[in-house]
Amino acid sequence: MRRLIILMGLLTTTPAWSAVERVEITERTVLAEGATFGAVGTYEKIRGTAWVSLDPALPANAGITDLGLAPKDDHGRVVFATDFLMLRPTNAGQRNGALFYDVNNRGGIAALGQVNGRVPARNDPTTLADTGNGFFFKRGFTLLWSAWTWDVQPGGPGDRPFILKPPVAKDKGGPITGKVAYEFIVDKPAKTAPYVGMKGIPYPFATAGAPDAVLTERDAPEAPRHPIPRATWGFVENPDGALPVEVRLEGGFQTGKIYEVVVPSRDPYVVGVGLAGIRDLLSFFKTQPFAGQQPLDRALIFGISQSGRVIDTMLYNGWNRDEEGRPAFDGAYAQVPGSGKGSFNQRFGQATRHFSPLVEQIYYSDAFPFTTTPSTDPVSGASGSMLDGARAAGLLPKMIFANTSAEYWNRSASLLHTTPDGAADATIAPSARIYLLAGSQHYVGRSHERAPFTACVNTTNHYPVERALIVALDNWVQGKGQPPASAVPSLADGTLVVAEAYKAAFPKVPGLTPPASPLMPPRLDFGPRYAQGIADTVPPVRGAPYPTRVPAPDADGNDRAGVRQVELEVPLGTHTGWNLRAPETGFGTYQGRFDGSFVPFARTEAERIAAHDPRPSLAARYPSRQAFLDKVHAALMREVAAGFVLAEEVDDLVADQGALYDRILTHDPADPGCGYLFGN
């Protein structure tokens, strides 16, 4: 009989469990030195390790690539360990009953940074400052993180990222080999450059030093590759003895080139177990007592960007239910995922990679199907929806998908709610909500410098909407009302348009030129076995792109449709989801992958006329500071009524807009710096 074991000094056991075999608690302390969070009281922090056991023969695990090639125990199951962190009310009676699972992003805690407004030092929430605004804690959520991906650098001394060590696939006990491609660019000439992606690490080389690796360069994603002689480049030795993460080139790497290293590699990880581990850990905490507290009532899964695409992938594969068919989570919130999935279940998969307008279009990311209801790819003839697996497994969870304007330009977000040919609006599943957070960028802009872009970044704050939607999702799961209706631009009413129409309608704002095109994700051919998650063609062959659309602008250049926050309803300038790269980066016709732009209105009509700015000035719009604040307050109250802002945040948001108004009025337009956008 399999038993769950919880280890904390003394050994205890609980009833048999099919997926989580045992749990070891390695740390259990009071959070924030016993600080209290309203009526909820104190929180405790529990760190531990869970051992997950997967049966390759079960239908729930059949889709995990190479699971049958992983080492097995005496019972024929694949066992691996995942570290976890839980923050929960010390008094179980003060819990709100919800387990909130934050899919870590590249090993790091994400939800506390955006939702609570504070990124914990060293990825280890410890102090009161680490709890930020206390959003989750004052509401009694039980918070959970765990390791799910392997290709993350460990960070510096004292850092505690969540990094999985998945099993390695073997062919009859021997090594499996294959080609792995790594793509990169440089923003300025450099003798050496990282090739592994954001915080990434490589697969082991098939032979020492990878003498048969190939480096190429090209001028654009779709341009032909030109080989670089092997004798002129090499891998930079890693000082800690690990595999190299940088390459060097005689004469250096140059801007305006996309470089690609293809390396014969070995020992692919069974990366899909990471998502199965999320599934089974959530199911365990929903159904089993743990460390003195009874199971939780419901589970919500939340992910930002890459982590949101993890959720999309789990839904597509039906991994929202455990091996016994029980729901692992009842609600799902994918924040800024774009329309894609990710390399989370492929042989030699690299989870940290994803499509952008310029780079990384050689990795599995934005692939059909995209919509929440069935649609048909006109090129392949395939039909399906991104919820096929979840729908086949049973009742769908409640779902929220929220993208900013940046994802429409840079992550093909329109494909979530249009047909794959871009010709018509698609029906949205009743159990899903899709939102455009209009006039926002991937994250709230924070750069005080323009570089590497041509404009200051977009500071529209969509995090208040994020918080309101989390509350709405939890209420929806409990049957306490529904979230606001989906709010996206549409083809039918002309608020979702092709890039040419956008550029024709966009005002001639000084310093802003729209990009040539949003990301048009190509169809990729990885070879005949890719349906089983095995790429034989590396890099893949590019096929016809999926046509994407972008939100139409108003006379100020701000998005007309979607969730129009106070920054657009009572604007101080133009907020876009795109920002052109600076010419010195070598790719001046492309936009960045995450950042938008903000250009304030002229302060006076005289300044506006002198700058040839078609947008009315601040003086023409708002006769006084108080008139501006009154409009801001009224707009925010409309957002509260619509369910997109929590009433408790209104006063602070009014103050924030008033402070930005003041900084714009005192800023010299001749100063190209962006620091004036920030209060500190």
Residue pairs with C-beta under 8 A, 6 or more apart in sequence:
1 16
2 16
2 17
2 18
2 21
2 53
3 13
3 14
3 15
3 16
3 17
3 21
3 22
4 13
4 14
4 15
4 16
4 17
4 20
4 21
4 22
4 23
4 284
4 288
5 11
5 12
5 13
5 21
5 22
5 23
5 24
6 12
6 13
6 14
6 22
6 23
6 24
6 25
6 290
6 291
7 22
7 23
7 24
7 25
8 24
8 25
8 28
8 291
14 288
14 289
15 288
17 284
17 288
18 53
18 55
18 323
18 324
19 52
19 53
19 54
19 280
19 283
19 284
19 322
19 323
20 50
20 51
20 52
20 53
20 280
20 281
20 284
20 288
21 51
21 52
21 53
21 79
22 50
22 51
23 48
23 49
23 50
23 51
23 290
24 48
24 49
25 46
25 47
25 48
25 291
26 47
26 48
26 49
27 45
27 46
27 47
27 48
28 44
28 45
28 46
28 47
28 291
29 44
29 45
30 42
30 43
30 44
30 45
30 90
31 42
31 43
31 44
31 45
31 87
31 125
31 126
31 131
32 43
32 126
32 127
32 128
32 130
32 131
33 127
33 128
34 42
35 42
35 128
35 131
36 42
37 43
37 131
37 134
37 137
37 138
38 134
38 138
39 94
40 89
40 91
40 94
40 137
40 138
40 139
40 140
41 89
41 90
41 91
41 94
42 89
42 90
42 91
43 87
43 88
43 89
43 90
43 137
44 87
44 88
44 89
44 90
45 85
45 86
45 87
45 125
45 126
46 85
46 86
46 87
46 88
46 291
47 83
47 84
47 85
47 86
48 83
48 84
48 86
49 81
49 82
49 83
49 84
50 81
50 82
50 84
50 146
50 277
50 281
50 284
51 79
51 80
51 81
52 79
52 80
52 81
52 82
52 273
52 276
52 277
52 280
52 281
53 73
53 75
53 77
53 78
53 79
54 61
54 64
54 67
54 77
54 78
54 79
54 273
54 276
54 280
54 323
55 61
55 76
55 77
55 323
56 62
56 64
56 67
56 68
56 70
56 72
56 76
56 77
56 78
57 76
58 323
60 318
60 319
60 321
60 322
60 323
60 324
60 325
61 67
61 276
61 323
63 272
63 317
63 318
63 319
63 345
63 389
64 270
64 272
64 273
64 276
64 345
65 270
65 271
65 272
65 345
65 346
65 347
65 349
65 532
65 533
65 534
66 169
66 176
66 268
66 270
66 272
66 347
66 533
67 78
67 270
67 272
67 273
69 169
69 170
69 171
69 176
69 270
70 78
70 167
70 168
70 169
70 170
70 270
70 273
71 78
71 167
71 168
71 170
72 78
73 79
78 167
78 270
78 273
80 164
80 165
80 166
80 167
80 273
80 277
81 165
82 146
82 147
82 148
82 164
82 274
82 277
82 281
83 146
83 147
83 162
84 144
84 145
84 146
84 147
84 281
85 125
85 144
85 145
85 146
85 162
86 142
86 143
86 144
86 145
87 125
87 136
87 137
87 142
87 143
88 95
88 142
88 143
88 293
89 95
89 140
89 142
92 292
92 293
92 294
94 140
95 140
95 142
95 293
95 296
96 139
96 140
96 141
96 474
97 296
97 297
97 298
98 140
98 141
98 142
98 296
98 297
98 298
98 299
98 300
98 474
98 477
99 141
99 142
99 144
99 282
99 285
99 286
99 296
99 298
99 299
99 300
100 111
100 136
100 141
100 142
100 143
100 144
100 299
100 300
100 302
100 470
101 144
101 145
101 146
101 278
101 281
101 282
101 299
101 300
101 301
101 302
101 329
102 109
102 110
102 111
102 112
102 143
102 144
102 145
102 302
102 303
102 307
103 110
103 148
103 278
103 301
103 302
103 303
103 307
103 308
103 310
103 311
104 110
104 145
104 146
104 147
104 148
104 149
104 161
104 162
104 307
105 303
105 304
105 305
105 306
105 307
106 149
106 152
106 161
106 198
106 199
106 306
106 352
107 123
107 147
107 149
107 152
107 155
107 161
107 162
107 163
107 199
108 119
108 123
108 161
108 162
109 119
109 120
109 123
109 125
109 145
110 303
110 304
110 305
110 307
111 136
111 143
111 302
111 304
112 118
112 119
112 120
112 125
112 130
112 131
112 132
112 136
113 119
114 304
114 335
114 443
114 463
114 466
115 135
115 136
115 463
115 466
115 467
115 470
116 131
116 132
116 133
116 134
116 135
116 136
117 132
117 133
117 135
117 463
118 129
118 130
118 131
118 132
118 133
120 126
120 130
121 127
121 130
122 158
122 159
122 160
123 155
123 159
123 160
123 161
123 162
124 130
124 160
125 131
131 137
135 467
136 143
139 471
142 285
142 296
144 281
144 282
144 285
145 162
146 162
146 277
146 278
146 281
147 162
147 163
147 164
147 274
147 277
148 162
148 164
148 274
148 275
148 277
148 278
148 310
149 163
149 164
149 271
149 274
149 344
149 351
149 352
150 163
150 164
150 165
150 166
150 201
150 269
150 271
150 274
150 351
151 196
151 197
151 200
151 201
151 350
151 351
151 352
152 161
152 162
152 163
152 199
152 200
152 201
152 352
153 199
153 200
153 201
153 245
154 161
154 163
155 161
164 273
164 274
164 277
166 269
166 270
166 271
166 273
166 274
167 269
167 270
167 273
168 267
168 268
168 269
168 270
169 176
169 267
169 268
169 269
169 270
169 347
170 176
175 266
175 267
176 266
176 267
176 268
176 347
177 206
177 264
177 265
177 266
178 264
178 265
178 266
178 268
178 347
178 348
178 534
178 535
178 538
179 262
179 263
179 264
179 265
179 348
179 535
179 538
180 202
180 203
180 262
180 263
180 265
180 348
180 350
180 538
181 260
181 261
181 262
181 263
181 362
181 363
181 538
181 539
182 195
182 196
182 197
182 202
182 260
182 261
182 262
182 263
183 258
183 259
183 260
183 261
183 353
183 359
183 360
183 362
183 363
184 193
184 194
184 195
184 197
184 258
184 259
184 260
184 359
185 255
185 257
185 258
185 259
185 358
185 359
185 586
185 587
186 193
186 253
186 254
186 255
186 259
187 255
187 452
187 585
187 586
188 255
188 584
188 585
189 252
189 253
189 254
189 255
190 252
190 253
191 248
191 249
191 252
191 253
192 236
192 246
192 247
192 248
192 249
192 253
193 246
193 247
193 249
193 253
193 259
194 245
194 246
195 202
195 245
195 246
195 247
195 259
195 261
196 202
196 245
197 350
197 352
197 353
197 360
198 352
199 352
200 245
200 350
200 352
200 353
201 242
201 243
201 245
202 243
202 244
202 245
202 263
202 265
203 263
203 265
203 266
203 267
203 268
203 269
203 348
204 243
204 265
204 266
204 267
205 213
205 243
205 263
205 264
205 265
205 266
206 212
206 263
206 264
206 265
206 266
207 264
209 234
209 235
210 235
210 263
210 264
211 230
212 264
213 230
213 235
213 261
213 262
213 263
213 264
214 227
214 230
214 261
214 262
215 227
215 228
215 230
215 233
215 247
215 249
215 259
215 260
215 261
216 225
216 226
216 227
216 228
216 259
216 260
216 262
217 225
217 226
217 228
217 257
217 258
217 259
217 260
218 224
218 225
218 226
218 257
218 258
218 260
219 256
219 257
219 258
220 258
221 258
221 358
221 359
221 361
221 522
221 542
222 522
222 542
223 258
225 260
228 249
232 249
232 250
232 251
233 247
233 248
233 249
233 250
234 247
234 248
235 244
235 246
235 247
235 248
236 244
236 245
236 246
236 247
236 248
237 244
238 244
238 245
247 261
253 259
254 586
255 584
255 585
255 586
255 587
256 585
256 586
256 587
257 586
258 358
258 359
260 362
260 539
262 538
262 539
265 348
268 347
268 348
268 349
269 349
271 343
271 344
271 345
271 346
271 349
271 351
272 344
272 345
272 349
272 533
274 344
274 351
275 310
275 313
275 314
275 317
275 319
275 344
275 345
276 319
278 301
278 310
278 314
278 319
278 328
279 314
279 319
279 320
279 321
279 322
279 328
280 322
280 323
280 328
282 299
282 301
282 328
282 329
283 322
283 326
283 327
283 328
284 290
285 295
285 296
285 299
286 295
286 296
286 298
286 299
286 326
286 327
286 328
287 295
287 326
288 295
289 295
298 330
298 331
298 474
298 477
298 478
299 327
299 328
299 329
299 330
299 331
300 329
300 330
300 331
300 332
300 333
300 470
300 473
300 474
300 477
301 311
301 314
301 329
301 331
301 332
301 333
302 311
302 332
302 333
302 335
302 470
303 309
303 310
303 311
303 333
303 334
303 335
303 337
304 335
304 336
305 335
305 336
305 337
305 442
306 342
306 351
306 352
306 354
308 334
308 335
308 336
308 337
308 401
309 334
309 337
309 338
309 340
309 341
309 342
309 344
309 354
309 365
310 342
310 344
311 332
311 333
311 334
311 337
312 334
312 337
312 340
312 341
312 342
312 386
313 319
313 341
313 342
313 344
313 345
314 320
315 332
315 386
315 387
315 389
315 390
315 397
315 399
316 341
316 369
316 386
316 387
316 388
316 389
316 390
317 345
317 389
318 388
318 389
318 390
318 392
318 393
319 328
319 389
320 327
320 328
320 329
320 332
320 389
320 390
320 393
320 397
321 327
321 328
321 390
321 393
321 394
322 328
325 393
325 394
327 394
327 395
327 397
329 397
330 397
330 398
330 477
331 397
331 398
331 399
331 400
331 473
331 474
331 476
331 477
332 397
332 398
332 399
332 400
333 399
333 400
333 402
333 469
333 470
333 473
334 399
334 400
334 401
334 402
335 402
335 466
336 402
336 403
336 404
336 406
336 407
336 411
336 442
336 443
337 401
337 403
337 407
337 411
338 354
338 355
338 366
338 403
338 407
338 410
338 411
338 412
338 413
339 366
339 370
339 407
339 411
339 412
339 413
339 414
339 415
339 416
339 521
340 354
340 355
340 365
340 366
340 367
340 411
340 412
340 521
341 364
341 365
341 366
341 367
341 386
342 351
342 353
342 354
342 364
342 365
343 349
343 350
343 351
343 353
343 363
343 364
343 365
344 351
345 533
346 364
346 530
346 533
346 534
346 535
347 533
347 534
347 535
348 535
349 364
349 533
350 363
353 360
353 363
353 365
354 360
354 363
354 365
354 411
355 361
355 363
355 365
355 366
355 411
355 412
355 519
355 521
356 410
356 411
356 519
356 593
357 409
357 410
357 515
357 517
357 518
357 519
357 590
357 591
357 593
358 581
358 587
358 590
358 593
359 593
361 521
361 522
361 524
361 542
362 524
362 539
362 540
364 524
364 526
365 521
366 411
366 412
366 415
366 519
366 521
366 546
367 521
367 523
367 524
368 377
368 380
368 382
368 384
368 420
368 523
368 546
369 375
369 377
369 382
369 383
369 384
369 385
369 386
369 388
369 420
370 386
370 412
370 415
370 416
370 420
370 546
371 385
371 386
371 415
371 416
371 417
371 418
371 419
371 420
371 426
371 427
372 385
372 386
372 387
372 399
372 401
372 416
372 426
372 428
372 429
372 432
372 434
373 385
373 426
373 427
373 428
373 429
374 383
374 384
374 385
375 383
375 384
375 385
375 419
375 420
375 426
376 382
376 383
376 419
376 420
377 383
377 420
378 420
378 421
379 523
379 543
379 544
380 523
385 391
385 429
387 396
387 429
387 432
390 396
390 397
396 429
396 431
396 432
397 431
397 477
398 431
398 473
398 476
398 477
399 429
399 431
399 432
399 433
400 432
400 433
400 434
400 435
400 469
400 472
400 473
400 483
401 416
401 432
401 433
401 434
401 435
402 434
402 435
402 437
402 465
402 466
402 469
403 411
403 413
403 416
403 434
403 435
403 436
403 437
404 436
404 437
404 440
404 441
404 442
404 462
404 577
404 596
405 436
405 437
405 438
405 439
405 440
405 441
405 550
405 551
405 559
405 562
405 575
405 576
405 577
405 578
405 596
406 440
406 441
406 442
406 458
406 577
406 578
406 594
406 595
406 596
407 413
407 442
407 577
408 414
408 436
408 518
408 548
408 549
408 550
408 551
408 577
409 515
409 518
409 519
409 550
409 577
409 578
409 591
410 442
410 518
410 519
410 577
410 578
410 591
410 592
410 593
410 594
411 519
412 518
412 519
412 520
412 521
412 546
412 548
413 436
413 548
414 422
414 489
414 496
414 548
414 549
414 550
415 422
415 521
415 546
415 548
416 434
416 488
417 425
417 426
417 428
417 434
417 486
417 488
417 490
418 424
418 425
418 426
418 491
418 496
418 549
419 425
419 426
420 546
421 547
422 498
422 546
422 547
422 548
422 549
423 491
424 491
425 490
425 491
425 492
425 496
428 434
428 486
432 486
433 483
433 484
433 485
433 486
434 486
434 488
435 465
435 469
435 484
435 486
435 487
435 488
435 562
435 563
436 487
436 488
436 489
436 551
436 559
436 561
436 562
436 563
437 462
437 465
437 562
437 563
437 565
438 551
438 558
438 559
438 560
438 561
438 562
438 563
438 564
438 565
438 568
439 458
439 460
439 558
439 559
439 564
439 565
439 567
439 568
439 575
439 576
439 577
439 596
440 458
440 460
440 462
440 565
440 575
440 577
440 596
441 457
441 458
441 460
441 577
441 579
441 594
441 595
441 596
442 593
442 594
442 595
442 596
443 594
444 459
444 460
444 461
444 462
444 463
445 456
445 457
445 458
445 459
445 460
445 595
445 596
445 598
445 677
446 457
446 459
446 678
447 456
447 457
447 595
447 674
448 673
448 674
448 675
448 677
448 678
449 673
449 674
450 456
450 582
450 672
450 673
450 674
451 582
452 581
452 582
452 584
452 585
452 592
453 579
453 580
453 581
453 582
453 592
453 595
453 597
454 511
454 513
454 579
454 580
454 581
454 582
454 588
454 597
455 511
455 512
455 579
455 580
455 597
455 598
455 599
456 597
456 598
456 599
456 674
456 677
457 579
457 595
457 596
457 597
457 598
457 674
458 575
458 576
458 577
458 579
458 595
458 596
458 597
458 598
459 598
459 660
459 677
459 678
460 565
460 567
460 568
460 575
460 596
460 598
461 565
461 567
461 653
461 656
462 565
464 565
464 644
464 645
464 646
464 649
464 653
465 563
465 565
465 639
465 644
465 645
467 646
467 649
468 643
468 644
468 645
468 646
469 483
469 644
471 646
472 481
472 482
472 483
472 484
472 643
473 483
475 481
475 483
476 482
476 483
483 643
484 642
484 643
484 644
487 561
487 562
487 563
488 496
488 561
488 562
489 495
489 496
489 549
489 551
489 552
489 559
489 560
489 561
489 562
490 496
490 561
491 549
493 561
494 552
495 551
495 552
495 560
495 561
496 549
496 550
496 551
496 552
496 561
497 505
497 549
497 550
497 551
497 552
498 547
498 549
498 550
499 514
499 515
499 516
499 517
499 518
499 550
501 552
502 514
502 550
502 551
502 552
502 553
503 514
505 552
505 553
506 512
506 514
506 553
506 557
507 553
507 555
507 556
507 557
507 574
507 614
507 615
508 612
508 614
509 557
509 574
509 599
509 613
509 614
509 615
510 599
510 611
510 612
510 613
511 599
512 557
512 574
512 576
512 597
512 599
513 580
514 576
514 578
515 578
515 580
515 589
515 590
515 591
516 589
516 590
518 548
518 549
518 550
519 548
520 545
520 546
520 547
520 548
521 545
521 546
521 548
522 542
522 543
522 544
522 545
522 546
523 542
523 543
523 544
523 545
523 546
524 540
524 541
524 542
524 543
525 537
525 540
525 541
525 543
526 535
526 536
526 537
526 538
526 540
527 534
527 535
527 536
527 537
527 540
528 536
529 535
529 536
530 536
550 577
551 559
551 560
551 561
551 562
551 577
552 559
552 560
552 561
553 559
553 560
554 560
555 614
555 615
556 571
556 573
556 574
556 601
556 615
557 574
557 575
557 576
557 615
558 564
558 568
558 571
558 574
558 575
559 568
559 575
559 577
563 644
565 639
565 644
566 632
566 635
566 636
566 639
566 653
566 657
567 575
567 657
568 575
569 631
569 635
569 638
570 628
570 631
570 632
570 635
570 657
571 601
572 600
572 601
572 618
572 657
572 660
572 661
572 664
573 598
573 599
573 600
573 601
573 664
574 597
574 598
574 599
574 601
574 615
575 596
575 597
575 598
576 596
576 597
576 598
577 596
578 591
578 592
578 596
578 597
579 591
579 592
579 595
579 596
579 597
580 588
580 589
580 590
580 591
580 592
581 587
581 588
581 590
581 591
581 592
582 588
598 677
600 618
600 664
600 667
601 608
601 613
601 615
601 616
601 617
601 618
601 621
602 608
602 611
602 613
602 615
602 617
602 618
602 669
603 617
603 618
603 619
603 664
603 665
603 669
604 617
604 618
604 619
605 616
605 617
605 619
605 620
607 613
607 617
607 669
608 615
608 616
608 617
608 620
611 669
618 661
618 664
618 665
621 628
622 628
622 631
625 658
625 661
625 662
628 657
628 658
628 661
629 654
629 657
629 658
629 661
632 653
632 654
632 657
632 658
633 650
633 654
636 645
636 650
636 653
636 654
637 650
639 645
640 646
640 647
640 650
645 653
656 679
659 679
660 677
663 676
663 677
663 679
664 676
666 676
667 676
